[in-house]
């Protein structure tokens, strides 16, 4: 299983949709970490996303662009993406963010970034 720890691998204060929102935005997360991690997965392998290690929370724009953007950009279809993702967190409040991520992935039209 591959592991992506957002707080340690990306930053402790992820925020915003794109570059105008600072360097720790959802687009940068998707392009620099999430997409490469997904591309490196072997068939049948899963990607564990650690949500709460050093991160206090996430804004909807970061989650939408970071995770939903994978679908929007046509990198992967939502059902396939959901089948390879697992989430880990110790703080039960982060269940909220997991549910938001799943909803953004399900609701984003495939390859709609044209």
Secondary structure as GFF3:
##gff-version 3
##sequence-region A 1 114
A	DSSP	beta_strand	2	5	.	.	.	ID=ss1
A	DSSP	pi_helix	6	10	.	.	.	ID=ss2
A	DSSP	three_ten_helix	19	21	.	.	.	ID=ss3
A	DSSP	alpha_helix	26	29	.	.	.	ID=ss4
A	DSSP	pi_helix	30	34	.	.	.	ID=ss5
A	DSSP	alpha_helix	35	40	.	.	.	ID=ss6
A	DSSP	beta_strand	47	50	.	.	.	ID=ss7
A	DSSP	alpha_helix	60	63	.	.	.	ID=ss8
A	DSSP	pi_helix	64	68	.	.	.	ID=ss9
A	DSSP	alpha_helix	69	72	.	.	.	ID=ss10
A	DSSP	alpha_helix	78	84	.	.	.	ID=ss11
A	DSSP	beta_strand	85	88	.	.	.	ID=ss12
A	DSSP	three_ten_helix	92	94	.	.	.	ID=ss13
A	DSSP	alpha_helix	95	107	.	.	.	ID=ss14
###
